[in-house]
Amino acid sequence: MRRSAFLIAVLTILAPLHAGAAERAVVLPPPAYDPPAASGGEQKLVVAGGCFWGVQGVFQRVQGVSRAVSGYAGGAKETARYEKVSGGDTGHAEAVEVTFDPKTVSLGELLRVYFSVAHDPTQLNRQGPDAGAQYRSTIFVANAEQEKTARNYIAQLSDSKAFFAPIVTTLEPLTAFYPAEAYHQDYLLRHPAQPYIVYNDLPKIDDLKRLFPTLYRESPALTN
């Protein structure tokens, strides 16, 4: 997500040539442990996996998701600003808060999308061209059930060797989520021709539609 002039110039050249060259999607089994929600009403899941533009864009296209917001988790409120988080030393990760109806899409199904399409869980403190702790692969668990479901699924995927490299996704307690600046919200939807989006993120949307046809929705859930 570093938007240096050099990177943008390179991506402008490469995007038309290498469409689909973002992190490769992986076909994954459904979670063996994915119990029905204990109570009704919408729930929230906060995940991080690289630049939040693409992660938000993926979850906005999932059935049962009413809202997906880009933001920051893992650090203090005082430094939850893009110019601070970009330094990589605030403790934050670029994260997305997903609000969903568990009667339509389960927590386990969202985690399957997260590991399969939204990012590459084998990359440590980076995704694609973006490097730093703010781009780490992390699930910010809000309660014991979220932690158990996520931990069991990571163990299941690790045991089955679903990936060619070890999963490095961490589980961190969710202490707070801070929405990002307005110009980051719905970024993929508002800037579909931006070279970074074309090269890194639009292929994820294509993969979601291809691998999860029953979960894919044509009309995205907008933040505003």
SULMOMO-V872539 format. One record per residue. RES is the residue in one letter. PSI is psi in degrees with one decimal (none if undefined). Layout:
# SULMOMO-V872539
((RES | PSI) (RES | PSI))
This chain:
# SULMOMO-V872539
((M | -0.8) (R | 122.5) (R | 47.1) (S | 156.7) (A | -36.2) (F | -46.8) (L | -44.8) (I | -39.8) (A | -43.0) (V | -45.6) (L | -32.5) (T | -37.1) (I | -43.3) (L | -30.0) (A | -48.6) (P | -27.2) (L | -27.3) (H | 37.5) (A | 132.4) (G | 9.8) (A | 11.3) (A | -177.8) (E | 133.3) (R | 130.5) (A | 148.7) (V | 133.2) (V | 120.8) (L | 151.1) (P | 156.5) (P | 155.5) (P | 134.7) (A | -30.8) (Y | 108.0) (D | 68.0) (P | 154.0) (P | 151.9) (A | 138.2) (A | -24.2) (S | 159.9) (G | -179.9) (G | 165.0) (E | 152.8) (Q | 169.8) (K | 143.9) (L | 130.5) (V | 121.0) (V | 155.5) (A | 142.4) (G | 64.4) (G | -160.8) (C | 130.2) (F | -13.4) (W | -50.0) (G | -39.7) (V | -43.4) (Q | -45.0) (G | -37.2) (V | -52.5) (F | -23.0) (Q | -17.8) (R | 12.3) (V | 129.9) (Q | 138.1) (G | -11.5) (V | 121.4) (S | -20.1) (R | 140.0) (A | 120.8) (V | 130.0) (S | 142.7) (G | -156.5) (Y | 140.0) (A | 151.1) (G | -7.0) (G | -169.9) (A | 157.6) (K | -37.7) (E | -27.1) (T | 13.0) (A | 61.4) (R | 146.1) (Y | -43.5) (E | -26.0) (K | -47.5) (V | -33.9) (S | -19.0) (G | -19.2) (G | 7.8) (D | 17.1) (T | -8.8) (G | -12.3) (H | 158.5) (A | 145.9) (E | 117.1) (A | 168.3) (V | 128.1) (E | 116.0) (V | 118.8) (T | 125.0) (F | 159.2) (D | 109.8) (P | -12.7) (K | -18.3) (T | -42.7) (V | 129.2) (S | 164.3) (L | -43.2) (G | -38.2) (E | -38.0) (L | -40.1) (L | -34.9) (R | -42.6) (V | -43.0) (Y | -48.2) (F | -31.9) (S | -45.3) (V | -42.2) (A | -28.6) (H | 177.5) (D | 108.3) (P | 3.5) (T | -2.3) (Q | 124.2) (L | 118.9) (N | 40.1) (R | 162.0) (Q | 120.8) (G | -125.1) (P | -4.1) (D | 126.4) (A | 144.6) (G | 158.6) (A | -22.6) (Q | -10.5) (Y | 19.8) (R | 160.0) (S | 110.3) (T | 140.4) (I | 120.3) (F | 99.2) (V | 135.6) (A | -18.4) (N | 175.8) (A | -36.3) (E | -40.8) (Q | -42.7) (E | -43.6) (K | -44.3) (T | -45.1) (A | -45.2) (R | -41.8) (N | -39.1) (Y | -39.8) (I | -42.7) (A | -41.2) (Q | -46.3) (L | -36.4) (S | -45.2) (D | -35.4) (S | -2.7) (K | 48.8) (A | -24.4) (F | 156.6) (F | -13.7) (A | 160.6) (P | 145.1) (I | 129.6) (V | 7.2) (T | 131.4) (T | 157.7) (L | 123.3) (E | 143.3) (P | 137.4) (L | 111.1) (T | -34.2) (A | 153.6) (F | 131.4) (Y | 114.7) (P | 142.3) (A | 172.5) (E | 152.9) (A | -34.4) (Y | -12.5) (H | -20.1) (Q | 137.8) (D | 29.4) (Y | -44.3) (L | -41.6) (L | -31.9) (R | -17.6) (H | 56.6) (P | -16.6) (A | -0.4) (Q | 130.6) (P | -41.1) (Y | -43.9) (I | -45.6) (V | -45.4) (Y | -42.5) (N | -30.9) (D | -37.5) (L | -34.4) (P | -28.2) (K | -38.0) (I | -42.1) (D | -40.9) (D | -38.6) (L | -46.5) (K | -37.1) (R | -43.3) (L | -23.6) (F | 61.1) (P | -30.5) (T | -16.9) (L | -19.9) (Y | 138.2) (R | 137.2) (E | -38.8) (S | 112.6) (P | 154.5) (A | 106.8) (L | 152.8) (T | -26.0) (N | none))
